[in-house]
Amino acid sequence: MSVYESDYGAVRSRWRVDAPMVSFELGTIVFAIGIASYFAWPTEPIWWWAAILASGLAASATFAASRWSGLSALAVGGFALAALHTQLASPNPVEREQRITATGWVSDVDTGGRMRRITLDVTEASPVPRSGVPERVRFRVGKNWPQVELGDAITVDIVVGPLPGPAVPDGYDPARRAFFQGLSGSGFAISEPSTARIELNRIDKATLKITRLRRGLAGRVMEAAPPETAGLQAALLTGLRDDIPDAQTEALRASGLAHILAISGLHMGLVSFGVFALASALLALHPAAAGRDMRKVAAVIGIVAATGYLVLSGASVATQRAYVMVCIAFCAVLLERRVLSIRSVAVAAVGTLLIHPEALMSVGFQMSFAAVAALVVVFRVWTDRRPKRRAEGLRDRVTAFYGSLAGTSVIAMFATGGFALFHFGRFANYGLLGNLAAMAIFPVVMGFGIASLALMPFGLEAVPLTVMSWLLRPMIGVAEWVAALPGAVGHAKAADPLALALYGLGFASACLATRRSVVVGSVLSAIALALWVATPVYDLRITDDGRVSVWSDGQASTSSLRADGYGRDMFSRALGAGDVEWAAYRDDFANCDALGCRFSHNGKTISVVEEASEVSEACADSDIVVLPDRSATAPARRKCKALLLDYTALRESGGVHIASGGELRMRPIQSERRQRRPWGRGEPRR
C-alpha cells in the first residue's frame, strides 16, 4: 500500500465520508420542502445568508456523515435556490399605476375576448418607473386599434400598473405567476403605435421564431380542421387554447376530462412512444436489422419527436416534466435498464425545480407529479406481483393496451382528485365514467394529430385533421353527457394553505412505498383533512373599494352586480357553493337610504355608510361598519366599538373576508406577508 493510499484511508476513517446519507427520493422531498418554506416565509430573505448556511451544513454532512445535516443542507439549499431565482427572475414589477411611453417588440398577441391584449417586451420607457425599466408589459387595445404582428418594434403610450393579486385570501395569485413569467405590469394603450427600430438578441430571435411557428401551425389547423373542433385540435397539437369554445371547456372540466387540455404526460407519452413503436416496427423490416436491437435507434428517434413536441406545445411545466420522464425512459432503453421507477420521477422533479423553483407552488406541477408518481408506484407493484404472462397476438396486445389505459385513468383521477379539491374546490364526481368512455378514443385522436403535423409541410393535413375531428366529436359528446348528469360536479370549501402543504407532503411520503413512509404519509394526510374540516367558513366579503357580498342560507347577495364578478365567483367557490346566482341586496333584505345600507347576518348587524359623519351613529348599534370612500377620523376610530373598515383599512388589506358565525374572524385578501414579497409590492388598483 502506498503512502497516499494509507493517508486517504486514514482521512476516510476519520471523517467517515463513505457513510451512507439519504436516499435520492427522500432528498428530493426535503429539497422541495425548502423551496416551499421560501414561498411561505413572512418576508423576502437574503439569499446569500441561506446559501452560506446550506454550504456549511453540506460540509458537515460530507465530513461528519450526519444524516440530519444532509437533510438540513438540502432544505436550506432549496430555500436559497428559490430566493436567488427570485432575484434573478425579477422583471422590475411596476409598483403604482402611471403613464409611460414604452418602446419594445411585440412578443404575443391575444385576440380572444372583446379586446385584444398585446404583450410588449420593453427596451425603453419614459419616464422610468421607480422600480426600473419594466421587462414586459401587457396592455389592452380596442378592436379598431391598428393591427400589429409578432416581432413588430413599436413605441406606444400606455397606462400601466401592478398586476392584480389574489381575489380571495390565500387564493390563486396571478401576480406571482406573472412575476416569474417576466411580466412587469398590465394596463391599456392611450395612443396608436409608431414604428421603432430594435435589434433583437439571439435568444429573443429564437423565442420569436418558436412563437411564430406555434401560431402558424395553430392557424393552419384552424383553417383545415372542421370548425366544430378546430379550437380543441389546435390546443392538443400546439398548446394554444385561445379558440376553444367556452362550452366545450366547461363540459370537459365537469366530466373530468380537462386534463386533455394541459399537454402533459398523456400527450407526450402518446406522441413519443407512438413514434418509438412506429420507428421500431419500420426499422425491424429493414434487412440490416437482422440480429440487431433496433429499439435503441428508435429510442433516439423518440427523443427527437419528444423534443419537437415540447417546443411546439409551449414547454409548460407539466410538459417539461413529461419530457424529462420520456427522456429518462428512452435512456433506460439505450442503457438496457428498467424504464420507469420512482427515482426517475424524482430526477424529473429535481430537474424541473432547479430551473423553475416557483413551479412547486403551481397546481400543474403538483397534479402532474402526483399522477405520474402514483402511476409508477402502482404499476411497479402490479408488474412485480402479477403472474408473468406474455401477450400473444394482436387481440391480447390491444386488450392489454386499453386495460392499462383504463387503469391509468383510475389511478390518475384518484391521485389528482385531492389536489383538485384543494386548489379549485371542485371535483368531477363522474370523472371515472368520462375518462373510461373517452380515453379509449384519445390515443387514436393523437395518432391522427401526429399524422397531420407530419403531412403539413406537404399541404396534406386536411384529411388526418378531418378524421381527428370525427373522433373528437364522440369524446365531446361523452363530456357533455357526463357534465349534464345530476350532481356531476362536487364542491368543497377552501382550506388553509397549511392543510394543502401537509397533504402534499403526506402524498409524496406515501409514494416512497416503504412501510414507514406510508404510515407517515397517511398520518400527515389525515391531519391535513382534519385542518380542512376545521377551517371556518368566511361568509362575508368586503372588497378594497367597499363592495359587500354575503352568503346566507344558500342565498348570495351583493351591494353591486356591476363589478367584482370574478371576485364573487372565487368567493362562492371558497365557500364550497360553486357557481351561484347573485342578487342585489338592496332589492332583498337590506334597509337602504341616501346615507347607506344596513342588514343583519348571522346575528350580526352590518352598516355600509357613505358619509364619515354617520360613522359614530353606526358604530353605536352595529357589529361591522364599512366606510368605503372616506377615512374615518382618529377620534371616531377610538370610540367605535364595532369592527370599522374605512377607506384606509380596506386599501391596506386589499379587502377582507369575515367569518360571521360566533366570534368575528377576519382575513385580509392581500396579507401583509404577501405585500412584503417582490410580486406583492405596489399600490392596489381600483
VODREN-975108 format. One record per residue (C-alpha): residue in one letter; x, y, z. Coordinates in steps of 0.25 Angstrom, whole numbers, padded with zeros to 4 digits. Last residue first. Example, Ala and Ser with C-alpha at 12.3 -4.5 7.8 and 13.67 -1.06 7.14 Angstrom:
{s,{0055,-0004,0029}}
{a,{0049,-0018,0031}}
This chain:
{r,{-0237,0202,-0033}}
{r,{-0222,0197,-0033}}
{p,{-0215,0193,-0020}}
{e,{-0202,0200,-0018}}
{g,{-0189,0192,-0021}}
{r,{-0182,0180,-0015}}
{g,{-0188,0166,-0016}}
{w,{-0178,0160,-0026}}
{p,{-0166,0165,-0019}}
{r,{-0171,0159,-0005}}
{r,{-0174,0169,0006}}
{q,{-0189,0170,0001}}
{r,{-0191,0155,0002}}
{r,{-0187,0155,0017}}
{e,{-0196,0167,0020}}
{s,{-0208,0159,0014}}
{q,{-0216,0164,0002}}
{i,{-0230,0158,0003}}
{p,{-0229,0161,0018}}
{r,{-0235,0150,0028}}
{m,{-0245,0154,0038}}
{r,{-0251,0145,0049}}
{l,{-0264,0150,0057}}
{e,{-0268,0142,0069}}
{g,{-0279,0133,0066}}
{g,{-0283,0131,0051}}
{s,{-0278,0144,0044}}
{a,{-0266,0138,0037}}
{i,{-0260,0151,0030}}
{h,{-0253,0152,0017}}
{v,{-0245,0165,0015}}
{g,{-0242,0176,0005}}
{g,{-0228,0179,-0001}}
{s,{-0223,0180,0013}}
{e,{-0217,0194,0012}}
{r,{-0228,0199,0003}}
{l,{-0239,0194,0012}}
{a,{-0232,0200,0025}}
{t,{-0230,0213,0018}}
{y,{-0244,0214,0012}}
{d,{-0251,0210,0025}}
{l,{-0254,0197,0032}}
{l,{-0258,0199,0046}}
{l,{-0261,0186,0054}}
{a,{-0271,0191,0065}}
{k,{-0267,0198,0078}}
{c,{-0264,0211,0071}}
{k,{-0259,0222,0080}}
{r,{-0244,0221,0076}}
{r,{-0247,0220,0061}}
{a,{-0256,0232,0062}}
{p,{-0246,0240,0070}}
{a,{-0236,0237,0059}}
{t,{-0245,0242,0048}}
{a,{-0250,0231,0038}}
{s,{-0245,0230,0024}}
{r,{-0255,0232,0013}}
{d,{-0260,0225,0001}}
{p,{-0263,0211,0006}}
{l,{-0268,0213,0021}}
{v,{-0272,0200,0025}}
{v,{-0277,0197,0040}}
{i,{-0277,0183,0046}}
{d,{-0284,0180,0059}}
{s,{-0294,0191,0058}}
{d,{-0302,0199,0069}}
{a,{-0293,0210,0073}}
{c,{-0283,0209,0062}}
{a,{-0294,0213,0052}}
{e,{-0296,0226,0060}}
{s,{-0282,0230,0061}}
{v,{-0279,0226,0046}}
{e,{-0290,0235,0040}}
{s,{-0282,0247,0039}}
{a,{-0272,0240,0031}}
{e,{-0282,0239,0019}}
{e,{-0286,0227,0011}}
{v,{-0289,0217,0021}}
{v,{-0290,0202,0020}}
{s,{-0295,0196,0033}}
{i,{-0294,0181,0037}}
{t,{-0302,0176,0049}}
{k,{-0298,0162,0053}}
{g,{-0308,0151,0057}}
{n,{-0303,0142,0046}}
{h,{-0306,0154,0036}}
{s,{-0314,0166,0039}}
{f,{-0315,0178,0029}}
{r,{-0312,0193,0028}}
{c,{-0310,0202,0016}}
{g,{-0305,0216,0013}}
{l,{-0307,0231,0015}}
{a,{-0317,0232,0003}}
{d,{-0326,0221,0009}}
{c,{-0324,0206,0010}}
{n,{-0330,0194,0018}}
{a,{-0324,0181,0013}}
{f,{-0332,0169,0011}}
{d,{-0335,0167,-0004}}
{d,{-0335,0178,-0014}}
{r,{-0324,0186,-0008}}
{y,{-0317,0172,-0006}}
{a,{-0314,0172,-0021}}
{a,{-0315,0157,-0025}}
{w,{-0304,0147,-0029}}
{e,{-0307,0134,-0036}}
{v,{-0297,0123,-0031}}
{d,{-0285,0115,-0037}}
{g,{-0279,0106,-0027}}
{a,{-0284,0107,-0012}}
{g,{-0272,0102,-0005}}
{l,{-0270,0115,0002}}
{a,{-0257,0117,-0006}}
{r,{-0265,0115,-0018}}
{s,{-0274,0126,-0015}}
{f,{-0263,0135,-0012}}
{m,{-0256,0132,-0025}}
{d,{-0269,0135,-0033}}
{r,{-0270,0148,-0025}}
{g,{-0256,0152,-0028}}
{y,{-0258,0149,-0043}}
{g,{-0271,0158,-0043}}
{d,{-0265,0169,-0035}}
{a,{-0272,0180,-0042}}
{r,{-0286,0183,-0048}}
{l,{-0295,0174,-0039}}
{s,{-0294,0183,-0027}}
{s,{-0297,0182,-0012}}
{t,{-0297,0167,-0012}}
{s,{-0306,0155,-0009}}
{a,{-0304,0140,-0010}}
{q,{-0315,0132,-0003}}
{g,{-0312,0118,0001}}
{d,{-0314,0121,0016}}
{s,{-0306,0134,0016}}
{w,{-0295,0137,0007}}
{v,{-0291,0152,0007}}
{s,{-0284,0161,-0003}}
{v,{-0280,0176,0000}}
{r,{-0274,0185,-0009}}
{g,{-0265,0195,-0001}}
{d,{-0254,0198,-0011}}
{d,{-0244,0189,-0005}}
{t,{-0254,0178,-0005}}
{i,{-0263,0173,0006}}
{r,{-0267,0158,0006}}
{l,{-0276,0152,0017}}
{d,{-0277,0137,0018}}
{y,{-0263,0132,0023}}
{v,{-0266,0118,0026}}
{p,{-0256,0113,0037}}
{t,{-0245,0103,0034}}
{a,{-0247,0091,0044}}
{v,{-0251,0081,0032}}
{w,{-0238,0085,0025}}
{l,{-0230,0084,0037}}
{a,{-0235,0070,0039}}
{l,{-0232,0067,0025}}
{a,{-0218,0071,0026}}
{i,{-0216,0063,0039}}
{a,{-0221,0051,0032}}
{s,{-0211,0054,0020}}
{l,{-0200,0055,0030}}
{v,{-0203,0042,0037}}
{s,{-0205,0034,0024}}
{g,{-0192,0040,0019}}
{v,{-0184,0036,0032}}
{v,{-0190,0022,0031}}
{v,{-0187,0020,0016}}
{s,{-0173,0025,0019}}
{r,{-0171,0015,0030}}
{r,{-0176,0003,0022}}
{t,{-0168,0007,0009}}
{a,{-0175,0012,-0003}}
{l,{-0167,0025,-0005}}
{c,{-0181,0030,-0011}}
{a,{-0186,0030,0003}}
{s,{-0176,0041,0006}}
{a,{-0180,0050,-0006}}
{f,{-0195,0048,-0002}}
{g,{-0192,0053,0012}}
{l,{-0184,0065,0008}}
{g,{-0195,0069,-0002}}
{y,{-0206,0067,0009}}
{l,{-0197,0075,0019}}
{a,{-0195,0086,0010}}
{l,{-0210,0087,0006}}
{a,{-0214,0087,0020}}
{l,{-0204,0098,0023}}
{p,{-0210,0106,0012}}
{d,{-0224,0107,0020}}
{a,{-0235,0100,0012}}
{a,{-0246,0106,0003}}
{k,{-0259,0100,0004}}
{a,{-0263,0087,-0005}}
{h,{-0271,0085,-0017}}
{g,{-0276,0073,-0025}}
{v,{-0278,0074,-0040}}
{a,{-0287,0064,-0048}}
{g,{-0298,0065,-0037}}
{p,{-0309,0062,-0047}}
{l,{-0303,0057,-0061}}
{a,{-0301,0068,-0071}}
{a,{-0286,0068,-0070}}
{v,{-0286,0053,-0073}}
{w,{-0294,0056,-0086}}
{e,{-0285,0068,-0090}}
{a,{-0272,0060,-0088}}
{v,{-0278,0048,-0095}}
{g,{-0282,0057,-0107}}
{i,{-0268,0064,-0107}}
{m,{-0262,0050,-0108}}
{p,{-0272,0046,-0119}}
{r,{-0268,0058,-0126}}
{l,{-0253,0056,-0125}}
{l,{-0252,0044,-0134}}
{w,{-0259,0051,-0145}}
{s,{-0249,0063,-0143}}
{m,{-0237,0054,-0144}}
{v,{-0242,0049,-0157}}
{t,{-0243,0063,-0162}}
{l,{-0230,0066,-0157}}
{p,{-0224,0054,-0164}}
{v,{-0230,0058,-0177}}
{a,{-0227,0073,-0176}}
{e,{-0212,0072,-0173}}
{l,{-0208,0069,-0188}}
{g,{-0201,0083,-0190}}
{f,{-0187,0076,-0192}}
{p,{-0181,0082,-0180}}
{m,{-0194,0079,-0172}}
{l,{-0193,0064,-0174}}
{a,{-0184,0061,-0162}}
{l,{-0193,0070,-0153}}
{s,{-0206,0064,-0158}}
{a,{-0200,0050,-0155}}
{i,{-0197,0054,-0141}}
{g,{-0211,0058,-0140}}
{f,{-0216,0045,-0146}}
{g,{-0209,0038,-0135}}
{m,{-0214,0048,-0124}}
{v,{-0228,0044,-0127}}
{v,{-0225,0029,-0128}}
{p,{-0219,0030,-0114}}
{f,{-0232,0038,-0109}}
{i,{-0242,0028,-0114}}
{a,{-0242,0019,-0102}}
{m,{-0239,0031,-0093}}
{a,{-0254,0036,-0095}}
{a,{-0262,0025,-0088}}
{l,{-0253,0021,-0077}}
{n,{-0250,0036,-0075}}
{g,{-0264,0041,-0074}}
{l,{-0268,0030,-0065}}
{l,{-0256,0032,-0056}}
{g,{-0259,0047,-0055}}
{y,{-0273,0045,-0051}}
{n,{-0272,0053,-0038}}
{a,{-0263,0063,-0045}}
{f,{-0257,0070,-0033}}
{r,{-0258,0085,-0029}}
{g,{-0251,0094,-0018}}
{f,{-0241,0098,-0029}}
{h,{-0228,0097,-0022}}
{f,{-0231,0087,-0010}}
{l,{-0241,0079,-0018}}
{a,{-0232,0078,-0030}}
{f,{-0221,0074,-0021}}
{g,{-0229,0063,-0015}}
{g,{-0234,0058,-0028}}
{t,{-0220,0057,-0034}}
{a,{-0216,0043,-0029}}
{f,{-0231,0038,-0030}}
{m,{-0232,0042,-0045}}
{a,{-0218,0037,-0048}}
{i,{-0221,0023,-0043}}
{v,{-0234,0022,-0050}}
{s,{-0229,0027,-0063}}
{t,{-0216,0019,-0063}}
{g,{-0224,0006,-0060}}
{a,{-0233,0009,-0072}}
{l,{-0221,0012,-0081}}
{s,{-0214,-0001,-0076}}
{g,{-0227,-0009,-0080}}
{y,{-0227,-0002,-0093}}
{f,{-0213,-0006,-0096}}
{a,{-0214,-0020,-0090}}
{t,{-0227,-0023,-0099}}
{v,{-0220,-0017,-0111}}
{r,{-0208,-0026,-0109}}
{d,{-0216,-0039,-0106}}
{r,{-0224,-0036,-0119}}
{l,{-0212,-0034,-0127}}
{g,{-0206,-0047,-0123}}
{e,{-0199,-0052,-0111}}
{a,{-0197,-0044,-0098}}
{r,{-0187,-0051,-0089}}
{r,{-0191,-0055,-0076}}
{k,{-0183,-0054,-0063}}
{p,{-0194,-0055,-0052}}
{r,{-0196,-0041,-0045}}
{r,{-0187,-0037,-0033}}
{d,{-0176,-0029,-0039}}
{t,{-0184,-0023,-0050}}
{w,{-0195,-0019,-0040}}
{v,{-0185,-0013,-0030}}
{r,{-0178,-0005,-0042}}
{f,{-0191,-0001,-0047}}
{v,{-0196,0005,-0034}}
{v,{-0183,0012,-0031}}
{v,{-0181,0018,-0045}}
{l,{-0195,0022,-0047}}
{a,{-0196,0029,-0033}}
{a,{-0183,0037,-0036}}
{v,{-0188,0040,-0050}}
{a,{-0202,0046,-0045}}
{a,{-0196,0053,-0033}}
{f,{-0185,0059,-0042}}
{s,{-0195,0065,-0051}}
{m,{-0205,0069,-0040}}
{q,{-0194,0077,-0032}}
{f,{-0187,0083,-0044}}
{g,{-0200,0088,-0051}}
{v,{-0205,0093,-0038}}
{s,{-0194,0103,-0036}}
{m,{-0186,0105,-0024}}
{l,{-0175,0095,-0028}}
{a,{-0173,0102,-0041}}
{e,{-0167,0114,-0033}}
{p,{-0154,0106,-0033}}
{h,{-0153,0107,-0048}}
{i,{-0139,0102,-0054}}
{l,{-0135,0094,-0041}}
{l,{-0149,0090,-0038}}
{t,{-0151,0084,-0052}}
{g,{-0139,0076,-0052}}
{v,{-0141,0072,-0037}}
{a,{-0155,0067,-0041}}
{a,{-0151,0059,-0053}}
{v,{-0140,0052,-0045}}
{a,{-0150,0049,-0034}}
{v,{-0159,0043,-0045}}
{s,{-0148,0035,-0050}}
{r,{-0145,0030,-0036}}
{i,{-0159,0025,-0034}}
{s,{-0156,0016,-0045}}
{l,{-0159,0015,-0060}}
{v,{-0150,0008,-0072}}
{r,{-0142,-0002,-0064}}
{r,{-0129,-0002,-0071}}
{e,{-0123,-0006,-0084}}
{l,{-0115,0006,-0086}}
{l,{-0122,0011,-0098}}
{v,{-0135,0007,-0093}}
{a,{-0132,0014,-0080}}
{c,{-0129,0026,-0088}}
{f,{-0142,0025,-0094}}
{a,{-0149,0025,-0081}}
{i,{-0141,0036,-0076}}
{c,{-0144,0044,-0088}}
{v,{-0159,0041,-0086}}
{m,{-0158,0046,-0071}}
{v,{-0151,0059,-0075}}
{y,{-0161,0062,-0086}}
{a,{-0173,0059,-0076}}
{r,{-0167,0068,-0066}}
{q,{-0165,0079,-0077}}
{t,{-0179,0077,-0082}}
{a,{-0185,0079,-0068}}
{v,{-0176,0092,-0066}}
{s,{-0181,0097,-0079}}
{a,{-0172,0095,-0092}}
{g,{-0180,0103,-0102}}
{s,{-0186,0091,-0109}}
{l,{-0178,0092,-0122}}
{v,{-0165,0092,-0114}}
{l,{-0168,0080,-0105}}
{y,{-0174,0073,-0118}}
{g,{-0161,0075,-0125}}
{t,{-0153,0070,-0113}}
{a,{-0162,0057,-0111}}
{a,{-0160,0054,-0126}}
{v,{-0145,0055,-0125}}
{i,{-0145,0046,-0112}}
{g,{-0154,0036,-0120}}
{i,{-0144,0036,-0131}}
{v,{-0133,0033,-0121}}
{a,{-0141,0022,-0115}}
{a,{-0144,0016,-0129}}
{v,{-0129,0015,-0131}}
{k,{-0128,0007,-0118}}
{r,{-0140,-0001,-0121}}
{m,{-0133,-0006,-0134}}
{d,{-0127,-0017,-0126}}
{r,{-0118,-0024,-0136}}
{g,{-0118,-0039,-0141}}
{a,{-0125,-0035,-0154}}
{a,{-0127,-0020,-0155}}
{a,{-0119,-0018,-0167}}
{p,{-0130,-0025,-0175}}
{h,{-0140,-0014,-0172}}
{l,{-0154,-0018,-0166}}
{a,{-0149,-0016,-0152}}
{l,{-0147,-0002,-0155}}
{l,{-0161,0000,-0158}}
{a,{-0166,-0007,-0146}}
{s,{-0157,0001,-0137}}
{a,{-0160,0014,-0143}}
{l,{-0175,0012,-0141}}
{a,{-0173,0008,-0127}}
{f,{-0164,0020,-0124}}
{v,{-0173,0030,-0131}}
{g,{-0185,0025,-0122}}
{f,{-0175,0025,-0110}}
{s,{-0172,0040,-0113}}
{v,{-0186,0045,-0117}}
{l,{-0195,0036,-0107}}
{g,{-0185,0039,-0096}}
{m,{-0184,0054,-0098}}
{h,{-0200,0054,-0099}}
{l,{-0202,0046,-0086}}
{g,{-0190,0052,-0079}}
{s,{-0194,0067,-0080}}
{i,{-0201,0076,-0090}}
{a,{-0212,0082,-0082}}
{l,{-0225,0082,-0090}}
{i,{-0226,0066,-0088}}
{h,{-0226,0069,-0073}}
{a,{-0240,0075,-0074}}
{l,{-0246,0062,-0076}}
{g,{-0253,0061,-0062}}
{s,{-0267,0062,-0067}}
{a,{-0269,0076,-0062}}
{r,{-0256,0081,-0067}}
{l,{-0258,0075,-0081}}
{a,{-0272,0081,-0081}}
{e,{-0267,0095,-0077}}
{t,{-0256,0095,-0088}}
{q,{-0266,0091,-0098}}
{a,{-0276,0102,-0094}}
{d,{-0265,0112,-0094}}
{p,{-0262,0110,-0109}}
{i,{-0247,0106,-0111}}
{d,{-0240,0117,-0119}}
{d,{-0230,0123,-0109}}
{r,{-0225,0109,-0105}}
{l,{-0211,0109,-0111}}
{g,{-0204,0096,-0106}}
{t,{-0199,0093,-0121}}
{l,{-0205,0080,-0124}}
{l,{-0216,0078,-0114}}
{a,{-0219,0093,-0114}}
{a,{-0221,0093,-0129}}
{q,{-0230,0081,-0129}}
{l,{-0239,0087,-0118}}
{g,{-0240,0100,-0126}}
{a,{-0243,0093,-0139}}
{t,{-0254,0084,-0133}}
{e,{-0267,0090,-0138}}
{p,{-0260,0098,-0149}}
{p,{-0255,0085,-0157}}
{a,{-0240,0085,-0158}}
{a,{-0232,0092,-0169}}
{e,{-0233,0107,-0166}}
{m,{-0232,0105,-0151}}
{v,{-0220,0095,-0152}}
{r,{-0212,0104,-0161}}
{g,{-0214,0115,-0151}}
{a,{-0210,0107,-0140}}
{l,{-0197,0103,-0148}}
{g,{-0194,0118,-0151}}
{r,{-0196,0122,-0136}}
{r,{-0187,0111,-0132}}
{l,{-0177,0114,-0143}}
{r,{-0178,0129,-0139}}
{t,{-0175,0126,-0125}}
{i,{-0163,0118,-0128}}
{k,{-0157,0128,-0137}}
{l,{-0160,0139,-0127}}
{t,{-0153,0131,-0116}}
{a,{-0141,0129,-0125}}
{k,{-0140,0143,-0128}}
{d,{-0141,0147,-0114}}
{i,{-0130,0138,-0110}}
{r,{-0121,0143,-0121}}
{n,{-0122,0157,-0118}}
{l,{-0133,0166,-0124}}
{e,{-0129,0179,-0131}}
{i,{-0140,0190,-0129}}
{r,{-0145,0201,-0138}}
{a,{-0158,0207,-0135}}
{t,{-0171,0209,-0143}}
{s,{-0182,0217,-0136}}
{p,{-0193,0211,-0128}}
{e,{-0207,0218,-0126}}
{s,{-0209,0225,-0113}}
{i,{-0215,0222,-0099}}
{a,{-0212,0207,-0098}}
{f,{-0217,0199,-0086}}
{g,{-0211,0193,-0074}}
{s,{-0202,0182,-0069}}
{g,{-0190,0180,-0061}}
{s,{-0176,0174,-0060}}
{l,{-0178,0161,-0067}}
{g,{-0165,0152,-0067}}
{q,{-0172,0139,-0066}}
{f,{-0167,0138,-0051}}
{f,{-0175,0151,-0048}}
{a,{-0187,0147,-0056}}
{r,{-0189,0134,-0047}}
{r,{-0187,0143,-0034}}
{a,{-0197,0153,-0040}}
{p,{-0207,0143,-0043}}
{d,{-0208,0138,-0029}}
{y,{-0218,0127,-0027}}
{g,{-0225,0128,-0013}}
{d,{-0218,0131,0000}}
{p,{-0229,0141,0004}}
{v,{-0239,0143,-0008}}
{a,{-0237,0150,-0022}}
{p,{-0222,0148,-0021}}
{g,{-0213,0159,-0027}}
{p,{-0215,0168,-0039}}
{l,{-0203,0172,-0047}}
{p,{-0197,0186,-0043}}
{g,{-0200,0198,-0053}}
{v,{-0198,0202,-0067}}
{v,{-0205,0214,-0074}}
{i,{-0199,0213,-0088}}
{d,{-0193,0222,-0099}}
{v,{-0187,0214,-0111}}
{t,{-0174,0211,-0118}}
{i,{-0173,0199,-0127}}
{a,{-0164,0188,-0132}}
{d,{-0172,0177,-0139}}
{g,{-0168,0163,-0135}}
{l,{-0182,0157,-0135}}
{e,{-0191,0165,-0143}}
{v,{-0198,0178,-0140}}
{q,{-0212,0183,-0145}}
{p,{-0216,0197,-0143}}
{w,{-0226,0199,-0131}}
{n,{-0240,0198,-0136}}
{k,{-0243,0185,-0128}}
{g,{-0239,0193,-0115}}
{v,{-0226,0191,-0108}}
{r,{-0222,0184,-0095}}
{f,{-0208,0184,-0089}}
{r,{-0197,0174,-0085}}
{v,{-0184,0179,-0080}}
{r,{-0170,0172,-0081}}
{e,{-0157,0176,-0075}}
{p,{-0161,0188,-0068}}
{v,{-0150,0199,-0067}}
{g,{-0147,0201,-0052}}
{s,{-0155,0200,-0039}}
{r,{-0156,0215,-0039}}
{p,{-0163,0215,-0052}}
{v,{-0155,0221,-0064}}
{p,{-0162,0233,-0070}}
{s,{-0160,0229,-0081}}
{a,{-0158,0214,-0084}}
{e,{-0148,0207,-0093}}
{t,{-0146,0192,-0097}}
{v,{-0159,0187,-0093}}
{d,{-0164,0173,-0098}}
{l,{-0178,0176,-0101}}
{t,{-0190,0167,-0099}}
{i,{-0203,0172,-0107}}
{r,{-0217,0168,-0102}}
{r,{-0228,0170,-0112}}
{m,{-0242,0174,-0107}}
{r,{-0255,0167,-0107}}
{g,{-0250,0153,-0104}}
{g,{-0239,0145,-0111}}
{t,{-0229,0153,-0120}}
{d,{-0216,0150,-0111}}
{v,{-0204,0156,-0118}}
{d,{-0190,0152,-0112}}
{s,{-0176,0156,-0113}}
{v,{-0178,0170,-0119}}
{w,{-0165,0178,-0119}}
{g,{-0161,0190,-0110}}
{t,{-0162,0204,-0107}}
{a,{-0171,0209,-0096}}
{t,{-0176,0223,-0093}}
{i,{-0181,0223,-0079}}
{r,{-0194,0227,-0071}}
{q,{-0195,0222,-0057}}
{e,{-0201,0212,-0047}}
{r,{-0192,0208,-0036}}
{e,{-0182,0197,-0033}}
{v,{-0178,0193,-0047}}
{p,{-0170,0180,-0046}}
{n,{-0155,0180,-0049}}
{p,{-0155,0167,-0057}}
{s,{-0149,0159,-0045}}
{a,{-0144,0146,-0050}}
{l,{-0130,0147,-0044}}
{q,{-0135,0152,-0030}}
{t,{-0146,0141,-0030}}
{h,{-0136,0130,-0034}}
{l,{-0127,0134,-0023}}
{a,{-0138,0132,-0012}}
{a,{-0143,0119,-0018}}
{l,{-0129,0114,-0018}}
{a,{-0126,0118,-0004}}
{f,{-0139,0111,0001}}
{g,{-0135,0099,-0007}}
{g,{-0121,0099,-0001}}
{v,{-0127,0101,0013}}
{a,{-0135,0088,0011}}
{l,{-0124,0080,0005}}
{a,{-0114,0085,0015}}
{s,{-0124,0081,0026}}
{l,{-0125,0067,0021}}
{g,{-0110,0065,0020}}
{s,{-0108,0071,0034}}
{w,{-0119,0061,0039}}
{r,{-0111,0049,0032}}
{s,{-0098,0053,0038}}
{a,{-0086,0047,0031}}
{a,{-0077,0057,0039}}
{f,{-0069,0060,0026}}
{t,{-0080,0061,0016}}
{a,{-0092,0065,0025}}
{s,{-0084,0076,0032}}
{a,{-0079,0081,0018}}
{a,{-0093,0081,0013}}
{l,{-0098,0088,0026}}
{g,{-0088,0099,0024}}
{s,{-0091,0101,0009}}
{a,{-0106,0102,0013}}
{l,{-0103,0113,0023}}
{i,{-0095,0121,0013}}
{a,{-0106,0119,0003}}
{a,{-0117,0124,0013}}
{w,{-0109,0136,0016}}
{w,{-0107,0138,0001}}
{w,{-0122,0138,-0001}}
{i,{-0125,0150,0008}}
{p,{-0140,0147,0011}}
{e,{-0153,0154,0006}}
{t,{-0163,0154,0017}}
{p,{-0173,0145,0024}}
{w,{-0167,0132,0018}}
{a,{-0177,0123,0012}}
{f,{-0170,0124,-0002}}
{y,{-0157,0121,0004}}
{s,{-0162,0109,0012}}
{a,{-0168,0103,-0001}}
{i,{-0154,0103,-0007}}
{g,{-0148,0096,0006}}
{i,{-0159,0086,0006}}
{a,{-0156,0083,-0009}}
{f,{-0141,0080,-0005}}
{v,{-0147,0071,0006}}
{i,{-0155,0063,-0004}}
{t,{-0144,0062,-0013}}
{g,{-0135,0057,-0002}}
{l,{-0145,0046,0001}}
{e,{-0144,0041,-0013}}
{f,{-0129,0042,-0014}}
{s,{-0128,0033,-0002}}
{v,{-0120,0039,0010}}
{m,{-0106,0038,0015}}
{p,{-0098,0025,0015}}
{a,{-0084,0027,0021}}
{d,{-0073,0028,0011}}
{v,{-0068,0041,0017}}
{r,{-0065,0035,0030}}
{w,{-0057,0047,0034}}
{r,{-0046,0039,0042}}
{s,{-0047,0027,0034}}
{r,{-0047,0034,0021}}
{v,{-0035,0042,0025}}
{a,{-0027,0030,0030}}
{g,{-0031,0023,0017}}
{y,{-0026,0034,0009}}
{d,{-0013,0035,0016}}
{s,{-0011,0020,0014}}
{e,{-0014,0021,-0001}}
{y,{-0004,0033,-0002}}
{v,{0007,0025,0006}}
{s,{0005,0014,-0004}}
{m,{0000,0000,0000}}
